[in-house]
Amino acid sequence: SHWSYVGYKGGSMPGTISMTYLLESKTGKRACLSMTWNNSQKNVSQDDFFNLVKRTLKFAETQIP
């Protein structure tokens, strides 16, 4: 894994989902990623949101040495 440390806090309720990560690379660089999806008309797709977060974390690996 690229990260030596990953802290996580998430939560959800109908129509809202949120995931926040504290990341530290093996070289000691730190970053924070926080993503929220909100739709007051219907429930959001957890699978779609998880896939988007996963792809964003993979991209972060290429940007943070």
Buried (B, 14 or more C-beta within 10 A) or exposed (E): EBBEEEEEEEEBEEEBBBBBBBBBBEEEEEBEBEBEBEEEEEEBEEEEBEEBBEEEBEEBEEEBE
